[in-house]
């Protein structure tokens, strides 16, 4: 009997995190390229502009980290919040954070919230490279680059704990599609902030 054609071979379905990664890959790549084009580590002044992008995005998602329902999905969620660290990084560099009026993401829409959290948490993986660049500016996890510090258990394990919780969350097909759309909206939000605050 002839071997089964490759497209007929059973393959495991991709996980929710894999779906999110595939659906947003191009947006993510373009965003990373745009940020690097703005040379966020060319000077401390450039880095402050990058911090302001981070602050505004993390202010958007801050209510998600404090939401009790979302903490049932990811029990360590509250400890993952980065907004206070980013604001302290700005203060370290003499930039007092101004009040924000941007609307926050609605934590009551669980699928959308998970999509935004996927983007927020994913940024911690790339922070290892960013921290190396921050060190060249005389910054470190105790001054100016607090939000880039690795978790004590390591970046990889910390990320896997979150992605496992995300994969395990019970979502319907329609809800999963909403999570993907929300992740795309989160990347678009960061891109808009970069374009506004980090000139080329």
N, C-alpha and C positions, 0 to 999 in steps of 0.2 A: 504493500500500500504506500502510495506517495506521501511524503511529509506534508503536513498542513501548511497552507500558504501563510506567510508571515502575518498578514492582516487578520487571519482567523485564529491565531494563537491567543489563548486567554492571557490577559495581562491584568495585574492588580490595578484597581482603580486608584487614581492619584488621591492623596490626602487633601484635606481642605487647605492646608498651608501650601502644598504644591500647586493647587489651583490658584490661590492668591498670588503666589510668586510668578506663575506663568502669565496670568492675566495682566499683571502690572510691571512685568520685566522691562518693557521698552520705556515706560514712563520713568521707572527708577533709574535706568541707565542715562536717560536724557537729563534727569534732575542732577545726578552725580556729576555729569560732565559740565552742566551749567554752573554748579557750585564751585567746581575746581577752576572754571574759567574766570570766576570773580576773585580768585587768589585769596581765600579767606585767611591764610596764614602769612601773607606778605608783610603784615605789620600788626601790631596790637589793635590799631584802629580798624583794620579790615576784619580782624577776629571779633571785635565788638559788634560789628554789623552782622556777622554770622550768628553770634549769640542772640541778637535781637530776633533773628528769624526763628531760632530754636525756641526762644521764650514765647513768641506769639503762637507758634504751633502747639507747644506744650500747655499754654494757657487754654487753648481750644479743647484739649483732651483731658485736662486736669479733673473735671467732674467725673470722668469715667473711672479713674483710679480710686475715687472715694465712694463709688456706688456699691451698695451692699449686694445687689443682684449680680453684678459683674464679678464681685469678689467670690461669689459661689462658684463661678466658672474657673477663676484663677485666684486661689486663696492668698497668694503673696502679692496681689496686684497693688495694694496700697504702698507697699515698700518699694515698688518700682517707679513711683512718680518722680519726675525729674525737674519740675518747674522750680521748686525752691532752690535746688542746686544751681540751676541756670541763673536765677536771679542773684544768688550769692556770687557766682562767677562775674556777673556784670558789676556788682558792687566792688569786688576785689580790684577791678580795673577802673574804678572811679566813675562808672556809669550807673546812676540811680535809675532803676526801672520805672517807667512812667505807667500810670493807670491804663488798663486795657478796656476797650469797649467792644471788642470783637465778640460775636455770639459763640457760645460754647457748643460743643457737640452734645446732642441729647442722649443721656445715658439710658433713657427708657426704651430706645430702639436697640435692642440687644444685638441683632445681626449687624446693623450699621456700626454700632460701638465696637464690635469685634474687628471690623474692617479697619477702623481708625487705629485701634490698638495694635493691629498687625504692623502698620506703618511706624507707629511711635516706638514700639519695642524693637523692630528690625533695625532702627538706626543705631541701637547699642552695639550691634555686631561690627559695623564699620567704624565705631568710635576708637578702636585700637589704632588704626592708621591716623585718625585725627589727633589722638593724644600724642603720638610721636611728633607730629608737626607742631602741636602746641608747646611741647617741651623746648623746641628751638626758639620760642618766644619768651622763654623763662617762666613758663606756666607749668603747673603740675596738678595732681588730684587734690592738693591742699590749698591751691591758690590759682584761681582763674580757669581751671579745667576740671572742676569737681564733677561736672555732669558727664565727663568722658571717662571717668575711672571705671575699671572693671569691677564687676561684682566679686565678692570674696570667693565664691564657688567657681568662678571662671565665666567668661562670656559665653562660651559654647554651651555649657550645662544650663546656665541661666536662661539662654534662648530656648533650649530644648524643653525646659520645664513649661515655658509659656506656649510653645507650639503644640506640645502634647495636650495642654488644656484647651487650646483653640480647636484642635482636631477632635477632641472628645465632646465638645459642646453640641448638644442636640439641636440641629437646625434642619429645617425642610429644604427642599431644592430651591424654592422661592426665597427663603431666608438666606441661603448660601449665596444666591445671586445678589441679594442686597448687600451682603458683606463684601463681595467683590467690588460692587459699584462704590461702596463707601471707601474702600481702600484706594480706588482710583481717585475719588474726590479728595482724599487726604494727600495724595501725591500732588494733585493739582493745587491744593491749598499751599503746600510748601513751595511749589514752583512759583506761585503768585507772590509769595512773600520774598523769595529770592530775587525775583525780577524787580520788586518794589524797593528792596532794602540793600541789595548787593549789586551795584552797577558793574558792568563788564569792564 
